């Protein structure tokens, strides 16, 4: 019997403070331990960290529980795919080297159990949001990244964390954005892709902090992954089909 595929996004580890992040990290590691025996592949679809920037010899402090657990899972043959989000754009080769992660900076198409799936964090896709797209073009520019690395890590990471806390993208309970299907940029983006390739079964996105399944076509759904700030939500794909689930166990 084939093992399962798991898809999750938006942990925002590091936010809003050390203690809250640590509790969330421990809970997530408990989930990883529970699914590990039945997992073939796990997709971490962006904003796993509230901020991540790799200098040549330095990475952000913390997160040793999740990184250690992912490394152990990789050592057992579980494939790990890590997507950049709008908060953790700056992966280089550290996580590829240390936990065997396949790093994705663009949307990724994959097939499992006969289902064709489009995976993306979701930031900057579809029409609109031109201000963010302009800012992102600066953030991913190699020259701008080179200049940022000239800052001492204490200054660079501190500055980045300051701006991360100002970001309106981080969701809080009771402040979930309204879903307007006809205007939603990811719905429009998915329809545009379907107009050229109607074989997709699922479009799966993070970023919006919305937990919702939307029927795009008779045999095609969009799944918004929610987050681990409000929902502890994830997708499980198996031979029996696809499920959107919640992890409800408490931290030991």
Secondary structure as UniProt FT lines:
FT   STRAND          4..8
FT   HELIX           18..35
FT   HELIX           36..38
FT   STRAND          39..44
FT   HELIX           64..75
FT   TURN            76..77
FT   STRAND          79..83
FT   HELIX           94..99
FT   STRAND          102..104
FT   STRAND          108..112
FT   TURN            113..114
FT   STRAND          115..120
FT   TURN            123..124
FT   HELIX           130..139
FT   HELIX           142..149
FT   HELIX           153..166
FT   TURN            168..169
FT   TURN            173..174
FT   TURN            181..183
FT   HELIX           185..196
FT   TURN            198..199
FT   STRAND          202..205
FT   STRAND          211..217
FT   TURN            218..219
FT   STRAND          220..225
FT   TURN            228..231
FT   STRAND          233..238
FT   TURN            239..240
FT   STRAND          241..246
//
